[in-house]
Each structure stands twice: as structure tokens, then as C-alpha cells.
Amino acid sequence: MPSLPFRPRRLALAAGVTGAVAFGLAYRFALRYRERVGLPHRSPVEGTPADFGLAFESAEIPSGDSRLAGWFVPAEGSDSPDRTARPRPAVAIVHGWESNRGRSMAHIRYLHAAGFHCLVIDVRGHGDNAPEKLPIEVPEFAEDAAAAARWLAARPEVSAVGLMGHSMGGAGVIVAAASEPAVRAVVALSAPADLVRMTRKIFAMAHMRIPAPIASPLAYLTAAVLLVPRRHSIDDANACLAAARYRGPLLLMHGEDDQGVPVAHLGLIADAARGARTNPGSAAVETLIVPGYGHRWLYEDADVRRRTASFFARELGGPVDPKKAAELAAACIVERPENPVYGFGAQSTAQKEEAETREKTRRETRDRGERPPLH
């Protein structure tokens, strides 16, 4: 048959056309995804540290073209006339996606109780900051975290700077520490290991039934397209790669039952950090998996507060003995808000309703004097 020699060519042409169509559809999907989840839903900041009897000063932290809203909470007694005579360590606290600085109040309270200066910021596009026009991701969280560290390091009453972040803020502080020399120690809570894994997880959270052979390359393309407007690469948003570059002290903590960022992400980041530290005298990489907790509220666990305060006291040089810092932080009782409103752009209505039901059950259980289930 004379047509036989041309069959491979036709098959190749058909495959090429099919591939081009598939890529076009995938690219359109990635653009739609970027439109839906690239920018956070901003929540106004409610309350101030004064609500808990803490002195503070409002601050504007320069970060690139942005000026970030923040609060600086000086350590107890540091407002005396000889304020610059006894510099103390400070911790900059970075919230997660669609949160704000007001929701870091619990961390401020127990770290302040342990003697630290504290700085909390609204990451660009969040809280009281102006809306952004370009997508926000881990690299932007990292840039703002690094800016907070530099701002603290320039203060005469600050002797050393640590970074602490939750969720995307957790990934952000790891990435920031990899390139910002002002950072002396890092604590990351519920941090995602990399953007591709998290994008695929968001597909699942949004109940998108994508076959496994397609899901991984689609997640990679989607993540890459999300980062294009600010000219970042996939590697720029990778906490594992950053943890391998950062050689300072690192404490990773994660809820065992985290359904948003699975606890396996902690292991990936820890392995990357430890694998790059081959010298016997390398700084420690510590981990803590918290039973009974999910993605949020880890600060309610006394051991989390204890480990955080003792870690910073040890690695930043005070302000008190690590054991004493641990006791002071653990004794500071902090609880989640009564009616928390935490959004997530890709979260389905059903998931939000389920979270609200769990929270209602927790409050009712607590009101009966029982130990609430922790998620």
C-alpha cells in the first residue's frame, strides 16, 4: 500500500497536534488558577498588642517598593532611660497566607514573656497593606521576612535576630535565611516543602479529579506560570533548596494531623537541611511533630512554646537562660480566637463548612469542661 510509508509521519503529526492542544489547555488552566489563587483575600487587622497589656510602636518596614505595616513590641524593661545599654535578641514573626499580623498575637505574648523583642508584619497584599496587582508567593514572603530581619538588626536595642514563620510564612523565613546574613536562627511552623507539591495538594483540596500521570506535570506548569509575573523560578519558592543553603540553627515543627500541608513536608525540609551539613560542628536541625494538631494553633501546645523560646534563647544568646525561657513561655497560656476567620482561596465551600463545624464542636466541648479535640 503506497500510504504505508507516510503513516509514521501522520502519527507524529497527530501526536504533535494533540500535544500542542493539551499544552494550550494546560496553559489556559494555569492562567485561570493564577487569577483565582495568586492574590490573597485581605483581612483587616483586629486589635493591637495593647489589648494584652503590651507596649508597642507602629512601624513601616521598607521591602522593595512596599512599606509593610508592623508592630514592634519591645522586651519588658527595655523602655528604661538606658534602653540601648542592654541590647536583647529580637524575633520577627511572619504570618501565613491570607492571615495578618494580628493573628500572630499568641506568638508575641509567649516570646515577650520569655524576654524577647518582637516584630510582626503584614506581608505585602495582606492585612493593612495596600492590595497587590501581581501574584504573591513564597518569594515575596521571603523578601518581606528578610526586610523585617534587616529592620530589626539596625535597631540599637537589638543584639541578634531570629525569624519565625507559619505555613507560607514558614517557607518564606527559610528562604529568607538562606540569603540574609542578619538572620541568626529560624523557626518554621507547618511549612510547605515546595510549591509544586503544594499546588498538587491544592488540586486535591479543591476536589479536582486529575489523573496522577497528568497531575504532576500540570502542577509544575501551574506553579511556574504563577511565578512568572514577578520573574521568579520554581527553585526560588523551594524551602528544601533554601534549607540546604542555610547553615544556621533551624527548628521545624508540624502538626501530625495537618491536612493542608501534610506532615511529610517537615521530613523533606529536614532531610535537605541535614544532608547539606556534613561538618561535625554544623548548626543543629531540630524537629517536633505535635500529636493531635493540624495546620494551625500549634502555639496552644506548651511544648511548642517551650521549644521555641529555649531554641531562640540558646541560639540568639539570651535574654535569659534557655531553660528559664522555656518555663516562662510554657507558663504563658494562649488560645486560638473564639471565632477565627481564616480564608484560603482554593478551599471549597464544603471544606470551609467542615472547618466551621469542627470549631463549633471545639467550643461546645470546652464549655462543658472537657478537653477539646485539636485539629
N, C-alpha and C positions, 0 to 999 in steps of 0.2 A: 504494500500500500504506500503510495508516494507521500501520504501525510504523516507517516510514522516518524521520519527524521525530525519533523518540526514539533512533535509532541513535547519533548523536554523543554523546548523554548516556550511553548504555550503554557506549560505548567509553571515555569519560572515567572513568566509574565503575570499569570493569575496569582501566584503567591506574592509577587511584588505589589500588585494592586491591593490584594487582601491585607497585606502588611501595612501599606500606606493608609488604607481606610481605618484599620484598627488603631494605628498611631494617632490619626486625626481624631478619632473618637476619644481615645485616652487623653489626648491633649486638651480637648474641649472639657472633658470631665475634670482635669486638673485645674483648669481656669475657673470652672464653677466652684470647685472646692475652695480655691483661694479666695473667691469672692465671699463665700459663706463663713469660713473659719479663719481667714487671715487677720481680721481685726477683732479685738475684744469688745464685748459689751461692757461699757464702763459702768461702774457702780460708785455712787458718791460715798465719800468717807464720812462715817458717823462717829462722833465722839472724839476725844483727844486724850493724851496721857493724863491730863489734869483730872479726868473722871476717876482715876485711881490714885489721886494724890501725888502724882509725879510732876515735878517741874520740867519744862521743856521749852525749846525755842523752835519756831518755824524756820525752815531752811529752803533754799533753792539750790539744787545741785546741778551744776553745768555738766551736760553729757552730749557731746557733739553739738548739734543745732538746738537741742532741747534744754529746758531748765526744769528739773524734776522737783515736784513738791515733796517735802520731807519734814521729819521731826527729829531733832537732836535732843536726847534725854541724858543729861549729864549724870554721872555717878553721884551717889549720896555724899554730901560734904564737899564736892568739888567746886561749889559756888562760893567758897570762902575767899577772903581777900587774897590769899596766896594760892589762887586757883592753878597757876602754872607751875607751882613748886613741886607738886606731886602728880606727875602725869600717870595716867592709868590706861589699860587696854580698852579698846572700843570694838564693838561688833556692829557691822552693817547687816541689816536683815532685809531680805528680798522676798516679796510675796510671789504667789503663783499666778497662773493665767486667770484673767477676769476677777482678780482679787484687788486689794488695795492695802495701803499702809495701816489703816485702822484695824485690819484683820490680823495684824501681827502683834497686837497689844499683849497677848499672853506671853510671847517670847520676850518682849520688852520687860514685862513685870518680873519674870524669874531671873533674867540676866541682870537686871538692875539690882534685884535683891542680892545677887552674888557679887555686886560691886563694879560692874562694867558700865562704861558709857555705851549708849545705844543710839544708832541711827536707823530710821526706817524711811523708805522712799516709796513713792508711787512710780512704778516703771512706766515709761512712755506709753501713752494711749490708755492708761489706767487711772482710776481714782480721780483726783482733782487736776490731772494734767489735761492739756488740750487733746482733742481727737487726732489720730494719725491718718494719713492717706495711704501709706504703704503698709504692707503686711508686717506683723511683729512676730518674732520667733525667738528661739534660744539666743542667737547672736545679739539681738537687741537687749534682751535681759542681761546678757554678759557685759555689754558695753555700759549699761546703766549701773550694774554692780561694780564694775571697775571704777566708774566715776565716783561712786559712793566711797569706795576704799581710798581713792586719792584725796577726796574732800576731808575725810577723817584724818588721814596721815598728815595733812597740812595744819591741823589744829594743835596748838601748843600743849593742850592738856591731854593729848593722846600719845601713849607710849608705843603702842603696837595695834595692828588692825587685823581683825578676823572677819570672815564673810559667812553668813548663814542664809540658806535659801530653801524654799519649799517648792516641790513639783518642777514646773518650768524654771522657777527661780533657783531651784536646786541645781539643775543642769547649768543654768546661767552662771552661778557662782563658781562652779568647777571650771567652766570655760574661761571666765574672767581671771581666775587664779593662775591659769596656765601662761598668761601673758602680762599680768600686772604685778610688778615686784613689791608693791606696797602690802600685798596680802600675805599674812604670816600663817594662817590656819583657816581651814574650811570645814563647815558642817553642812551636809546636804540631806534634806528630808524628802523621801518619796520622789527622787529624781529619775527622769526617763534617761535611758542609756543613749538613744539616738533617735533622730527624727523619723527615719524610715520605719522602724519598729512601731513608733507611736502613731504614725499615720495609718499603718495597717490595723493597729488596735482601735483607732477611731472608726475605721470602716466597720469593724465588728460592733462597736458600741452604738453605731448608728443603724445597726441591723441591715447592713448592706451585704447581701449574699454574693460574694465574689469568689469564684473557684480559686483554689490555692495556687495553681500554676500561673494565674493572672494577677493575683493579689500582690505578690511581692514586686514584680516589675512595675505594676501600676502605682504602688505605694512609693517606690523610688522616684518615678516620674512626677508624681503629685508633690512629693516633698521638694524636689528640685525646682519645680515651677513656683511653688510657694516662696522660695528663697530668691528667685530671680530679680524681682523689683529692687531689692537692696544690694544686689550683686554679691550675695553670699553663696557658698557652696554647701553641699551636704556635709562635708567634713567640718565646716565652721559650726555646725549645730550638733556635733557629736561629743557627748560627755565622756565617752570611753577614750577617744583620742586625746581629749584635753586632760583627762585624769592621768594618762600615760606621760604627758609632757610636764604636768605639775608635779613637783617633787617635795612639796611641803606636807605638813600633817593634814590628814583627811579623815573625817568621821562621816560615815554613811549610815543613815537609819531609815527603816522602811516598815510599814505595816504589813504583817503577814497576810492579811486578807484584802490587800489593796486590789480593787477591781478596775481602777483607772490606769495605773501604772503598775503592772504585775511585779511582785517582789523579785522575780528573776532579774530585773534590771539592776538591782543592787549588786548581785553577783557579777554581772557583766562589767560594771564600772570598777568594782573592787579588784577583779582579776586583771583588768587593764592597768590599773594603778600599780598593783603589786608586781606585775610582770615586768614593768619598766624600772623597778627599784632593786637592782641587783647587788648594790653595795651593802655590807653588813650594817653600816651606820645610817642607812636610809631612814627618812621620817616614816612614822607609823601610818598604816592604813587600817582604821578600825571600823567595825560594822556592828550594827544592832538591829535585829529583826524583832518587831514588837508584836507579840501574840494578841489576837483579839481586836486589832485595829486595822482600819482600811487606809484610804488615801489621806484623810485629814485627821485633825485633833490629836496628833501624836503627843503634843505638849501636855495632855491630860495625864500621861503616864509619868509617874515620879522618876522612873529610871531614865527616861528620855531627858528630863530636866537635869537630873543628876549627872548623866554622862556628858551632856552639852556643856554645862558650867565647869565641870572638872577638866574637860578637854581644853576649853579655851583658857582656863586659869593656868594649866600646865604649859600649853604651847605659846601663850602670849605673855607669860611671866607675871602672873598675879591677876587681879589686885590682892587676892588672899590665897592661902594655901589651897591646892586643888580639892583636898578633902573637905575643907571648910566651905569652899564654893559649892561643892556638890550638896552639902547639907542645907545651905541657905536656899539654893534653887529648888530642891525637893520639897522643902517646907512651904514654899510659895504655892498655894493651891490656885490653879487656874482651870477654868472650864470653858467649853465651847459656848457660843452665843445661844440664847434661848430660841431665837427664830432666824437661823442662818439662811442667807440667800446667796448661794454660790452658783454662778452660771457656768455653762460650758457650751460653746457654740454648736458642737456636733452632737450633743447629748439629745436623745429622743425625749419626747414628752412622757412616754411611759417610764423611762428611767428617772426622770425628774420626779414624777409622781411617786415612784417606788422609794426614792430617797426621802421625800417628804413624809411618807408613811413610816419609814424607819425612824425618822427624827421624832415624829409624834409618839411612837411607841416608847422611845427612849425617855422622853419627858414624862410620860404617864408612869413608866416603871420607876423612875427616880422619885416621883411624887408619892408613890406607895412605899418608899423607903427601901426598895430593892436595888441591887447593883444593876445598872443599865447595860444592855448589850452594846458593845462598842464596834463601830464599823469604820 
